[in-house]
Amino acid sequence: LSVYKDRLEGEIKVICEMGFTDYFLIVWDFIKFAKDSGIAVGPGRGSAVGSLVSYCLNITGVDPIEYNLLFERFLNSERISMPDIDIDFCVRRRQEVIDYVADKYGTQSVAQIITFGTMASKAAIRDVARAMDYSYSIADSIAKMIPNMLNITLDKAVEMNDRLKELIQNDSDVAQIIDMAHKMEGLCRHASTHAAGVVIARGDLTDYVPLYAAMDSKKGQVISTQFTMGYLERLGLLKMDFLGLRNLTMIQDCIKNVKKNKGIDIDIENIGFDEEKVYELLSSGDTLGVFQLEGSGMRQFLLEMKPNCFEDIIAAVALYRPGPLDSIPEYINNKKNKEDIHYLHPKLENILDVTYGCIVYQEQVMQIVREIAGYSMGQADIMRRAMSKKQADVMAKNKDVFINGQTDDEGKIIIPGAVRRGVDKKTAENIYAQMLTFAQYAFNKSHAVAYAVLAYQTAWLKCIHPIEYMASLLSSVMDSEGKISAYIQNCKSMGIKVLSPDINESSDDFTAVGENIRFGLRAVKNVGDSLVSEIIHERETGGKFTNFHNFVNRMSGKINKKALEYLIKAGAFDFSDRDNRSTLFFGYEQIMSEAKSNIKGQLSLFGTAIDDPVKLDINRVKPWDTKTAITYEKEATGIYITAHPLEEYTHALKYISTTDSLKLADEDYCFEHDQQTVSVIGIVTAIQNKVTKKGNPMAFVTVEDLFGNIEIVVFNEAYRQNASLLQKEKVLFISGKVSAKENQSASIIAQSIKEFDNADLKLLIKLTQKDYEKYAGDIKEILSKSAGEAKVYLYFTDTGKKMLAEKSLFVKITNEVMEKLTKIAGFDNVTLFV
């Protein structure tokens, strides 16, 4: 306890001396309001998580001493700056907290903060080209030469791209566009309201800053400051960020679902971090829907890393980002091979042991500086900041101080330095060089720990309560058809069925129903929130609907034809054995018309009283076939629910397609892979035939994979060779180059198009001769149990020999076959090709 007492006393002293007591109490107050009101609050974010005072006040939810987090990374008496406590709230109820603050301190003292959108390099090129009447294609081709990097400038882009430099020199149009864009770059383009920033003043804000009124389509008039965040901080005004985090809402919804479905109360903040199933899940890479850990690259990293403790999750959050990515191979190797860990000095072991000898965190840099050279923690933070900014003159001076120390004019030691503390000069130089390399990219551990807590909690819920968790996850992405499709596919792989909407079982959102998930009514198109509320209210007060006619009669006057049509198409009335979608689809208008014309007690045209629960007879219509039914399902909900036209090709999509519609909608992925060759399998859903200015035929073809649409551009030569294949409903295997676009999904410029059939697939298994001899019996058993027509090839990696397996081992390729083979040979060693 003495460690906690001393740390607390030290922090309180600094906070009081710096005059920030009011700040902490204001933050404590509105967080207490949120928690008392049942509004989910995150465990913290940023360097504030390193404060024990914050932890004791329940501002943050992480014990900083347990994870070696440093208060000086947050507040430093030797570096005067405003504290910055950013808070994550439930995305649905964040505004309630802002309203509470405005009510408490007065609307005249609270406002949101303005932000100015500036003309970035790519936007400057496009705007200038448009204003100067250049074609879109010229502007697009120049803009694509600008690297997709944060804060990239035109000067830097020209320096990095020789092709752009050459064009400027040789093409007067390009030179003119770049010259004018250079003048426009960095200018303010528009004003908007900061997504999270709120400022609080002592007294009227107008005594300190001018205000700005803007109209918001949802909130109405929004008052914000005319000064941006940086200026407000320099004025000494109290600024804080109220952020909405979807995952907090999702966790809270899941906990409610578990209580409703299983009667179990979950105290999510006290589940611990030692559940083996969680680490098995993470190590398998099945982390779709897990906070911070669901990207494809991150999933591959987790597969290689095999996390087995909470510190590994913290490191994963910190490492998987630009810069630190280069440290991942060393981290993984040292984790698996402890004998490869090498410390430049024994004092480093206690600091770097949690990251297997790698410098991953900014706090580690500060601890090294303190332990090796005797810096105070405040001085160490200043050193860390200087290193991260890579200022050459400051670096040279810091290096000398780190090695030899620093004295004042009277010879009194200010900083002892490494040599005075028993570290030889050569070792000290090596340590400094190692720090300098990693400090540029080292991550704030305080932030990583807080977000690792949320990552663990979401992984725990997915492991322990998968049905309720996936239901909450699906509800949280209701506005993204691509993500819903991806998560439904994940549900299928987990053995969880996602059922069509049901007028008697569905809630507004996705809900857990027994061992299944029921589609939410709010996700059905043309069925608004108010109608969903009416349906649920009628069901709760009047009992379940007994059949379609009963529903129409009870909801008459509250539901329109379009809403009813889409509910039918979505399968919301499938609960009745006799009713089927086609019959209702062709008869619903007649039934609606009759319901409106009848009054209670009169007989309907069918000869039955309106309030009679007996089912009314209507003309039966032949049921839709599966293809028609799922096409209407997709029209009504945006996705396929009961089946997918590509379901029989899922193994090929997994092992042959190198990209998908979700990746092509990710701007970072697209610009990283721009002009790279990829392959996709998809079903043709739309074709637009065109003729170019030169009179050559071309087409824009839309193909659909498991998650959404992909635009395929088929130019002259590819069009002539494959025009006969460009037909709706055909399943195609397409290879081509990614064509990245700003603010929209990338397209693929087709190079090769083939009609795809599972019968064309061939299977390649790669392994050493020795492994084949060891596993030959298992491999043959797997293949023989799924006999088919696909040829099987063996490639021996040690001898380079390739052979075709005997015909008796030709196989019918299924997901089960592929999964069994990958367990033997590894994912990368079992491939399909056509």
QUIPEZI-V295202 format. One record per helix or strand of 2 or more residues. SS is the DSSP state (~ for helix, > for strand). FROM is the first residue (numbers start at 1). LEN is the number of residues. Records with the same first field share a line. If there is no record, write none. Layout:
SS = FROM-LEN ; FROM-LEN
//
This chain:
~ = 2-16 ; 21-16 ; 46-5 ; 52-5 ; 71-3 ; 94-12 ; 121-11 ; 136-8 ; 154-7 ; 162-9 ; 172-13 ; 205-3 ; 229-6 ; 246-17 ; 268-3 ; 276-9 ; 296-10 ; 310-10 ; 324-13 ; 338-3 ; 346-10 ; 362-12 ; 377-13 ; 392-13 ; 425-15 ; 445-20 ; 466-11 ; 481-13 ; 521-3 ; 529-14 ; 548-8 ; 561-10 ; 581-17 ; 626-12 ; 647-9 ; 661-4 ; 667-6 ; 716-10 ; 758-3 ; 769-16 ; 807-3 ; 815-11 ; 827-3
> = 86-5 ; 110-9 ; 188-13 ; 211-6 ; 220-6 ; 238-8 ; 406-2 ; 413-3 ; 498-2 ; 511-3 ; 516-3 ; 677-15 ; 697-8 ; 709-6 ; 731-9 ; 747-9 ; 762-6 ; 787-10 ; 802-3 ; 830-4
//
